[in-house]
Amino acid sequence: MKRLTNRAVSFAVIVALLVSMIVPFSAMAAGGSLMKVKGYSTAAATPTPVTSETVNISVEIDNIDDAQISSIYYEIENVTTSPGSPVENKSNKGMKTGPYEVTFNSVKLSAGTNKITFTMGDVTKISSQPAYLTFTPTTNITDLKFNDVPIDDGQMYPKDPTQTAYVITGKSPNATTVQGYLLGQANPITAFRSNNGDFTFIPNRNTDFNMQAGDNIFKVVASNNTNTYNTTKKFIFNNGKPFLFNGALDTGSGKQKLVNDPFPQLNQTTANLTGKMKVDLAPGSSTVTQYVYADITVVGGSPATQRVYFSGTTPAPLTEIPAESTSTYKVFDLGSIPLTLPTNRNQTLIVTFYTGSGLVGQAPQQTFTFNYFDPAAPYVTKVTKDLGTDPVTTQPVEVALNQNGDNEISELPSTFYIYTTGVDPAGNVKAFIGGDTTGIAATYVGPDGTQQKWKVQVNGIRDGRAIMSIVPNGITNGKLDFPLVITSTPYIIPVNFYNNMVIKNAALETPYCTPGTGGTPCLQAKIMNLPEAEYANVEVSVNGYVTKLVAGDFRDTNAKSTFMLDVSKADTRWLPNDNKDLLNEGRNTVKINLRLNGAVVTTVQYEIFKFTLPTPAFVGDILPSPLEKFTKAQTPDKYATNANSVSFVGNFVNADSIKMTVRKKDALGNPVVTFDARDSGTGWNYPAAPANGQQNYLNSVGTGAINTASIPLPFTGDVVFEFMVSNKTGITETRSITISREPVPYRVIEPILVRSGKDDVATINGNFVDIKLEAENADSVSFGKDANILSKIDPSDNKPYFYYRYENLKAGRNTISFTVNRGKDSSKGSFVVNNVNTAVEGAQMLMPLQNKYKLFEGELELSFPTNTKLMRNEPTATNQYLTGDRKLLFGLANVKDGRVNKAYNTDYSATFFLQEPTGKFRPASKLFWINGGAVGQDDYLDKDKLKEALTGSGRDPYNIDVNNANVRFYQKNNENDLKNSFVPTKRGELTLKYDDSIRQDSWKYVTVYQMDIYEDYRGMTTLAWKNIGGEVDPKKNTITVPIDHFGYFQVMYMYDSFNDITSHEWGRDTLDTLYSKGFMLNKLQSLFVPNESITRGEFATLLVKAFDLPLQYSGNLTFSDVQKFASTNPLYDYKYIETAARVGIARGNAGGRFKPDEAITRQDAAVMIARAAELKVNSDSNKSLDSLQKQFTDAKDIDIYALPAVEAVYKAKFIEGIENVLLSGQKKKTYRFDPLQNFTRVQAAAVMERILKQQKKFPK
């Protein structure tokens, strides 16, 4: 019985399974497939043509539940190249995109016709009808952008001048290679490509793609095995430095651009240079440029160099073009600079910009090249391509070929015109292409001014690259070569439509054809490179309606390749032919397939948008800003806040006008209504004569964006804001928002507080905190026992705030209490400040003036002599503001932007000033900031300013004074700023710790940099890094340096030297040491030049530095040829020469001249050393001669005035003799002094090293 029961159950299960299978099989038998491909052809004879290598395919499903979707896969068979060999793909899973739809993304095709079948199941399979897609890998280039901004010809990029990394991106589907050609660079650059067709070029990363400042011409060529496409962009590259752009050579008969395709050609040796110069503003200034002048040099020209200025009055500076200037740079009109050229065919023009600030670094420079040709000799001057005939002038339309960039020939045959000089009409001009040695003879057309014009037709050339050489009269000296890129791929040129065309006015903007058929919409386009026999196979699709061109579509007998296709209704020529409108409201897709021999070779697609019936509407919500200050209430479109003002952001579309109404109540409860209204008819501008009650609320509405001004809120109560948009037909949409104000007694703006348990806590790293408190309608705020603090207006937002500096904080938690006073009422408040007191970036200490400091865990030590005060940095002034009650500010700053207080936003302009100028030093310590503050010359006239001057404190480098505009450290760079700084009355001694990993023997490469305002070698006031040297203790890894003013300080390590130092046979270490410590400078940009003579000026400067003599240079100067603002040689400094004169080291020649640029002899160097070292010299010259004759074979050649000094410096072991050449049979070495020979820079360095070692400033 049990066995019978089991059999019955088994039979029932089998029957149930069979029944479950009957439904789907019967559905399939009835023709209702469970899976059906959407959007693509299922007929093998008419496959869907596509040009994208990957497609998204949607499949309609029925009677398939979600659990079965993952078992659906597809197989692809290329019936063109691999018939009968389908390939399964089970890894690319479909995603459910609708109740009855599954979509497979990125289905990859191969060239040819692809048969795609979707299948579900393994044992029992259910399959869809196959879809047939013919993939043709055509290429094109779209979406060219520079740092995500579309590239337009003649525009300047990057748009954001702070950007220093650059990318050029675009799209080129189906391309296997994308290459770029930058005019002036011979080799192409290959782009980085992604699978979706995006490509990326990275300019200025290496020499392969180095954009030049100013004008650039860039061509992009995309190709695969069968197609090539290219585009060219002309743009201006802004590299953050000054440059010439739109430069041109004006010969009187016309202008030729310096950067141009074709190459500039001149037939005369005189021309005028025109153009524009972009010069960056000095950071923090809206008027002063970083660079002062530019030199324009013609190599071999006469004169070789001419100078133009950007500021000053004499000589007159260039004229600014305000319309092209911005907040970061100025644009100047170069005017007309006369040039005289040499007679070389290859010409070079160099433009160099100078700051005039004395900063060491490579001056920005541009180099341009062009050609000169002799009109009397046979030359090819240019070659142009014939683009057709101008119907008005009946003259050929020509475009010049480029010698240095690719010239694309996209149709054959092509006609070229050749222009020559010095070629008789009976002569011969030939074009040689590729390896052709016969050449194609050109036909003489006739004279063209003073030149001869020839015509040559080129045909039968294979696709690819070739050089076309144009040779006149067989003379190769007069030839020109042009690189050609020959492509003959069929393509379309639309005439009356374009991609992303928008039709808003049906009557005026709908495309029509000429000649046409009345008011019928019509698409007009020209077919290129396609045989006429294939015109009947051109397929046009409009929104899925398909037709082929017929003879009647080619209506213009004078333009046989131009078709005109009516696109009104889907009549009988279209499939399907349901007589519906072809162009509809919204997006319209036009697709054109070009065929050769039955295969699609080119597919183009255009999107046409038709918006003739716009409805005004808000896009998304209109939101209060800043949104974090507003809490959304339960009632729709209502917010609660304690903020005292509000602005709104939002978007709208299809509106011709907008109105904003504000409804609130005054202090007496009376309603107050104000509004603002704008419309497109007035350009969305605020009216010159606003209506009664109209306020300027709407800042930006022209682009459809709502961005209102900040609108004050009453102290308490509700305000209703109403927005209404309308179109010209009167259709409107309205939104209302209510803001309910619930004020708080105060808000701590600074420092930033974070809730921690029951306390509001600010974490700082210093012994003081600056407090900024907002207390609306308050009379005063008191902190502890201090008197009531009154509010001050912050100019950044024109609102009152209460400011207070709380000093003497201990390490750890500090509770700060205060009282807000409003009339008779008061509100108490408090918060906690946690001083972490750690020596990391951002740490700061405010300290009273004292003799010794040891701060930041011992990384900084500073000492002053007893009774040191602070004073204004103008010793000769009547009011010196001597004080011992001011405080110094010490801080650890950010090495990139100089910030100490992290509450300030970073300023990228600061980075320019903080960069190490030589490229040879790297930081070896933290960046320290020391500041005593500043005082104006006449501050004593104001009681409050005088009090601040005598009892105030140093400032943060990013200081913002609420009574003045923002004052950053790099904005203090003029003579008044120098004089207004507080400095110590006595020289201090600063000791800094440096990197422990630096070895003891490397002390010679360690120095201290200081950044502050100072007079440079010319007497110009500047802000820059200055190498101030220092005495190193290698065992403690510290360096000590005297200072007489404050600023930024940082220990630096010299990691790179000069080639002529590292290769010097005996002076390498000495020269490195003297350079690294700032005693000596390099003479040329990339060379130190150690073996050249040292000048009198440089040697005097070197002695004052070596003996650490305080500078004395105020008042009248000693020498007539060493004056302030007169020097152009950075190797010596007028202040040091004047000091040398006043202390008796340096003396002048006849006429009170020092002759600083003359070389100094060895005997004169000895005299100056003896004076500087205060050596004891022999009063008897004869005795000195007797002594020296025992040492030097040429002692008698030493002038009598120098004998005692030479003897003294020799005995002090400062200067040694020069070994003589041993004669035959001579064994004992002898030495000479060479008194009249010039003292070399390396010899001077060796002497200074001995002096510094004797002074124990250098380890021995």
Secondary structure, 3 states (H helix, E strand, C coil): CHHHHHHHHHHHHHHHHHHHHHHHHHHHHCCCCCEEEECCCCCCCCCEEECCCEEEEEEEECCCCHHHHCCEEEEEEECCCCCCCCEEECCCCCEEEECCEEEEEEEECCCEEEEEEEEECCCCCEECCCEEEEECCCCCCEEEEECCEECCCCCEECCCCCCCCCCEEEECCCCCEEEEEECCCCCCEECEECCCCEEEECCCCCHHHCCCCEEEEEEEEEECCCCEEEEEEEEEECCCCCEEEEEEEECCCCEEECCCCCCCEECCCEEEEEEEEEEEECCCCCCCECCCEEEEEECCCCCCEEEEECCCCCCCCCEECCCCCCCCEEEEECCCEEEECCCCCEEEEEEEEECCCCCCCCCCEEEEEEEECCCCCCEEEEEEEEEEECCCCCCEEEEECCCCCCEEECCCCEEEEEEEECCCCCCCEEEEECCCCCCEECEEEEEECCEEEEEEEECCCCCEEEEEEEEECCCHHHCEEEEEEECCCCEEEECCCCCCEEECCHHHHCCCCCCCCCCCCEEEEEEECCCHHHHHHCEEEECCEEEECCHHHCCCCCCCCEEEEECCECCCCCECCCCCECCCCEEEEEEEEEEECCEEEEEEEEEEEECCCCCCEEEEEEEEECHHHEEECCCCCEEEECCCEEEEEEEEECCCEEEEEEEEECCCCCEEEEEEEEEHHHCCCCCCCCCCCECCCEEECCCCEEEECCEECCCCEEEEEEEEEECCCCCEEEEEEEEEECCCCCEEEECCCEEECCEEEEEECECCEEEEEECCCCCEEEECCCCCECCEEECCCCEEEEEEEECCCCCEEEEEEEEEEECCEEEEEEEEEEECCCCCCCCEEEEECCCEEEECCCCEEEECCCCCCEEECCCCCCCCCCECCCEEEEEEECCCCCCCCCCCCCCHHHHHHHCCCCCCEEECCCEEEEECCECCCCHHHCHHHHHHHHHCECCCCCCECCCCCECCHHHCCCHHHHHHEEEECCCEEEEEECCCCCCHHHHHHEEEEEEEEEECCCCCEEEEEEEEECEEECCCCEEEEEECCCEEEEEEEECCCCHHHHCCCCCHHHHHHHHHCCCCCCCCCCCCCCCCECEHHHHHHHHHHHCCCCCCCCCCCCCCCCCCCCCCCCCCCHHHHHHHHHCCCCCCCHHHCCCCCCECEHHHHHHHHHHHHCCCCCCCHHHHHHHHHCCCCCHHHCCHHHHHHHHHHHHCCCCCCEECCCCCCCCCCCEECCCCCECEHHHHHHHHHHHHHHCCCCCC
